[in-house]
Amino acid sequence: MPNLRLPHANLAEYLRLIDGLDMVGLWRWSFVTNEQHWSQGLYHLLGLDARAVKPDFALLLSLLHPEDRLPLPEFRQSLLDGLLIDRRVRLIRPDGTLRVVRSRAEVFVDPMGRPLRAAGALIDVSNEEALAKARRAEQRQRQALFEQAQVFTVWIDRVPTVEWAPEYLALTGCTNEELVDDWTRSVAPEDRPALHDWLWTHFDTHKPGSFGMTVLLADGTARRFTHVNVPLRRSDGSIEGWAAANFPQGVAPPRPTGRLREGLEQGIEPRHLRAARALLSWTLEDLARASGLSLSTVRRLEEDPEGGRRSRPLVLAALRAAGITFTLVEGNRIAVALTE
């Protein structure tokens, strides 16, 4: 296949498009003339004013976190040696905000192999870092809950399940293959018929539900658990999957988060909203004001089960902020409570 190149005008337009994302900054540095150029996006990423600041890599390096900083001579030598190709560093803007950026660079040489210039990009990956940090924190919390109280949550995207949660495998001592072959083997024999009937009826109704069962543990003992299943719907009403929680009876159920909370909130009906507002002694006007919605939208949410679905998260957020909790109790009932 021939090597295809973009026309220069199209390439320049493409670079302007990338630079305008406010998440990418481009730079060039000529080693022959020592001329440096920064794109407008790089100025924005660094938190600097292009009208007041000239491109200067000594300045850029001074904005890096002290632990990630290289002296300018070492920085330049790294470029000349082709070492600074892909790094992730912390950037401290003049206003004190911290961003995590990925630095990509390439050195261009003459036919004799002598470095002529370098070009590169800084890519803002702060949101990616924050998401990874949140995931690590969530994983630590999940692990602590399981180790201390045998509480865990799972996501089910197909029935029957073909990939069982590692927590459940550790709890029961079963292998994934054994549970795929017979998913009831980890449950006490007397509970298996009722569990089988409940699950298939439950999945057919597409409603949240809970079931009590005795689980056979890896250490040879048995313990009574509550299993909660909550459907998560797509915008067209079809089922994307099921969020599930498992916890020993007598132990406080896990606080719904992520998909579990999203699925539970999709099952909240107008009567639950009216009950929540009554517990707060709020009028419709109070709820509209707290959620930032119009009075007619809030009224529709409290009267029509299918009305105002896109606005529902705002109402639920306002109610939660005021102390309301929604909890799935035995069967498929949702309890509404006001926490002090």
C-alpha positions in Angstrom: 0.0 0.0 0.0 1.5 3.4 -0.9 2.3 5.8 1.9 -0.5 8.4 1.9 0.2 12.0 3.1 -2.3 14.7 4.0 -1.9 17.9 1.9 -0.2 20.5 4.0 -3.3 22.7 4.3 -5.4 19.8 5.5 -2.7 18.8 8.0 -2.5 22.4 9.4 -6.3 22.4 9.7 -6.2 19.0 11.5 -3.6 20.3 14.0 -5.7 23.4 14.6 -8.6 21.2 15.4 -6.6 19.1 17.9 -5.2 22.2 19.5 -8.6 23.7 19.9 -9.7 20.8 22.2 -8.1 22.6 25.2 -6.7 19.2 26.3 -3.7 19.1 23.9 -0.8 21.5 23.5 1.8 21.3 20.7 5.3 22.6 20.6 8.4 22.8 18.4 12.0 23.5 19.2 14.8 24.1 16.6 18.2 23.1 17.9 19.9 25.1 15.1 18.3 28.5 15.8 17.1 27.7 19.3 13.7 29.0 18.1 10.7 27.7 20.1 7.0 27.7 19.3 4.0 26.9 21.5 0.5 26.4 20.2 -2.4 28.3 21.7 -3.6 25.0 23.2 -0.3 24.6 25.1 -0.6 28.1 26.6 -4.2 27.2 27.7 -3.0 23.9 29.2 -0.2 25.6 31.1 -2.5 28.4 32.3 -0.4 31.1 30.6 -1.2 34.1 28.5 0.3 33.9 25.0 0.3 37.7 24.8 2.5 38.1 27.9 4.7 35.0 27.8 7.2 33.8 25.2 7.9 30.1 24.6 10.6 29.0 27.0 11.2 25.4 28.0 12.9 26.6 31.2 9.6 28.1 32.1 7.7 24.9 31.1 10.0 22.8 33.3 9.6 25.1 36.2 5.8 24.4 36.1 6.3 20.7 36.6 5.9 19.1 40.0 9.4 19.1 41.7 9.4 15.3 41.8 8.9 15.2 38.0 11.2 18.0 37.0 14.4 17.7 34.9 17.0 20.5 34.7 17.0 22.2 31.3 20.3 20.8 30.1 19.2 17.3 31.0 15.9 17.8 29.4 17.5 19.0 26.1 20.0 16.1 26.2 17.1 13.7 26.7 15.6 15.1 23.5 18.9 14.8 21.7 19.3 11.2 22.8 15.7 10.4 21.8 14.9 9.4 25.4 12.0 11.8 26.1 9.4 9.9 24.0 6.6 9.2 26.4 6.4 10.4 29.9 3.5 11.2 32.4 4.2 14.2 34.6 2.3 16.5 37.0 1.9 20.1 36.0 1.3 22.9 38.5 -0.3 25.9 36.9 0.4 29.5 38.1 -3.0 29.5 39.8 -2.1 26.4 41.8 -4.2 23.9 40.0 -2.7 20.5 39.4 -3.0 18.7 36.0 -1.6 15.3 35.0 -0.2 15.4 31.4 1.3 12.9 29.1 4.3 14.2 27.1 5.0 12.8 23.7 8.1 14.0 21.7 10.0 13.1 18.5 13.4 14.3 17.3 14.1 15.0 13.7 17.6 14.5 12.3 19.6 15.3 9.1 20.9 12.7 6.7 24.1 12.4 8.9 21.9 11.6 12.0 22.5 15.0 13.7 19.4 16.3 15.6 17.9 19.3 13.9 14.6 19.9 15.8 12.1 18.4 18.1 8.3 18.5 18.2 5.9 17.1 20.6 2.6 17.4 22.5 1.3 17.6 26.0 -2.0 15.7 26.5 -4.1 16.4 29.6 -5.0 13.1 31.1 -6.1 14.4 34.5 -9.6 13.1 34.2 -8.2 9.7 33.2 -6.0 9.8 36.3 -8.9 10.8 38.5 -11.0 8.0 37.2 -8.3 5.5 37.7 -7.8 6.7 41.3 -11.5 6.5 41.9 -11.6 2.9 40.6 -8.6 1.9 42.8 -10.4 3.4 45.8 -13.6 1.6 44.9 -11.7 -1.6 44.5 -10.1 -1.2 47.9 -13.5 -0.5 49.4 -15.0 -3.6 47.8 -12.1 -5.7 49.0 -12.5 -4.4 52.6 -16.3 -4.9 52.6 -15.8 -8.5 51.4 -13.0 -9.3 53.8 -14.8 -7.8 56.8 -18.4 -8.5 56.2 -18.7 -10.8 53.1 -20.5 -8.0 51.3 -20.0 -7.6 47.5 -21.7 -6.3 44.4 -21.6 -7.7 40.8 -22.7 -6.8 37.3 -24.7 -9.4 35.3 -24.9 -8.8 31.5 -26.3 -12.2 30.6 -28.4 -15.0 32.1 -27.3 -17.6 32.9 -24.0 -16.1 34.1 -20.8 -17.4 32.5 -18.4 -15.3 34.5 -18.9 -15.4 38.3 -17.6 -12.7 40.6 -14.2 -13.5 42.2 -15.7 -12.7 45.6 -18.4 -15.4 45.2 -15.8 -17.9 44.0 -13.7 -17.2 47.1 -16.8 -17.3 49.3 -18.0 -20.7 48.1 -14.7 -22.3 47.1 -16.3 -23.2 43.7 -14.6 -22.7 40.4 -16.1 -20.7 37.6 -16.5 -23.8 35.5 -18.4 -25.6 38.3 -20.9 -22.8 38.7 -21.4 -22.4 34.9 -22.1 -26.2 34.9 -24.5 -25.9 37.9 -25.1 -22.5 39.3 -27.2 -23.8 42.2 -24.4 -26.1 43.7 -23.3 -23.3 46.0 -26.8 -23.0 47.5 -28.3 -25.3 50.2 -30.4 -28.0 48.5 -33.6 -27.0 50.3 -33.3 -23.5 48.8 -32.5 -24.5 45.2 -36.1 -25.0 43.8 -37.4 -21.7 45.2 -34.3 -19.8 44.1 -34.6 -21.2 40.6 -38.3 -20.2 40.3 -37.7 -16.8 41.8 -34.8 -15.9 39.5 -36.5 -16.8 36.3 -39.7 -15.0 37.3 -37.7 -12.1 38.5 -35.8 -11.7 35.3 -39.0 -12.0 33.3 -40.7 -9.2 35.3 -37.8 -6.7 34.7 -38.3 -5.3 38.2 -35.9 -4.9 41.2 -36.1 -7.8 43.7 -34.4 -9.6 46.5 -34.2 -13.2 47.7 -32.9 -14.9 50.8 -30.8 -18.1 50.5 -28.4 -20.3 52.4 -25.0 -20.3 50.8 -22.5 -23.2 51.3 -19.2 -21.6 52.2 -15.7 -22.7 51.3 -14.9 -23.6 54.9 -17.7 -26.2 55.1 -20.2 -24.0 57.0 -23.3 -22.3 55.7 -24.6 -18.8 56.0 -27.9 -17.1 55.1 -27.5 -14.3 52.5 -29.7 -11.8 50.8 -29.4 -11.5 47.1 -30.6 -8.2 45.5 -31.1 -7.8 41.7 -31.8 -4.5 40.0 -32.3 -4.0 36.2 -30.5 -1.2 34.4 -32.4 0.0 31.4 -31.2 1.7 28.2 -32.9 4.9 26.9 -35.2 2.8 24.7 -36.5 0.9 27.8 -34.6 -2.4 27.0 -32.5 -4.1 29.7 -28.8 -3.5 29.5 -28.0 -5.8 32.4 -28.5 -6.4 36.1 -26.7 -4.9 39.1 -26.6 -7.2 42.0 -25.6 -7.1 45.7 -25.0 -9.9 48.1 -24.8 -9.6 51.9 -25.2 -11.8 54.9 -28.6 -11.5 56.7 -28.1 -9.5 59.8 -25.5 -7.3 58.1 -26.4 -3.8 56.9 -26.9 -3.9 53.1 -24.2 -2.0 51.1 -24.9 1.6 50.2 -26.1 1.6 46.6 -23.4 3.2 44.3 -22.7 3.1 40.6 -24.9 0.9 38.5 -26.7 -0.5 41.5 -27.9 2.9 42.5 -28.7 3.8 38.9 -30.8 0.7 38.5 -32.5 1.2 41.8 -33.4 4.7 41.0 -34.9 3.6 37.6 -37.3 1.6 39.6 -38.5 4.6 41.7 -42.1 5.4 41.0 -44.2 8.6 41.4 -45.5 7.4 44.8 -41.9 7.1 46.1 -41.3 10.7 45.1 -44.5 11.9 46.8 -43.5 9.9 49.9 -40.1 11.4 50.0 -41.4 14.9 49.6 -44.0 14.3 52.4 -41.1 13.1 54.8 -39.4 16.4 54.1 -42.6 18.4 54.5 -41.8 20.0 51.1 -44.3 21.4 48.6 -44.0 20.9 44.9 -42.5 24.4 44.7 -39.8 23.4 47.3 -38.8 20.3 45.3 -38.7 22.3 42.0 -36.5 25.0 43.6 -34.1 22.4 45.2 -33.8 20.4 41.9 -33.6 23.4 39.6 -36.6 22.2 37.5 -39.8 23.8 36.6 -42.9 23.2 38.7 -44.7 21.5 35.7 -41.8 19.0 35.3 -41.8 18.1 39.0 -45.6 17.6 38.9 -45.3 15.4 35.8 -42.6 13.3 37.6 -45.0 12.7 40.5 -48.0 11.8 38.4 -46.7 9.9 35.3 -44.4 6.9 35.8 -43.0 7.5 32.3 -42.9 11.3 32.4 -39.7 13.3 32.8 -37.3 10.4 33.0 -34.4 12.6 31.9 -35.1 15.1 34.8 -35.5 12.3 37.4 -31.8 12.3 38.4 -32.0 16.0 39.3 -35.0 15.4 41.6 -33.3 12.3 43.2 -30.1 14.2 43.8 -32.0 17.0 45.5 -33.9 14.5 47.7 -30.7 12.7 48.6 -29.0 15.9 49.5 -31.9 16.6 51.9 -31.4 13.3 53.6 -33.7 10.9 51.7 -32.6 7.3 51.1 -34.2 4.7 48.8 -33.6 1.1 49.8 -34.8 -2.2 48.2 -36.4 -4.3 50.9 -37.7 -7.9 50.9 -39.3 -8.8 47.6 -39.4 -5.9 45.1 -40.5 -3.1 47.4 -38.6 0.1 47.7 -38.5 1.8 51.1 -38.2 5.6 51.4 -36.6 6.9 54.6 -35.3 10.2 56.0 -31.9 10.1 57.7 -31.1 12.5 60.4 
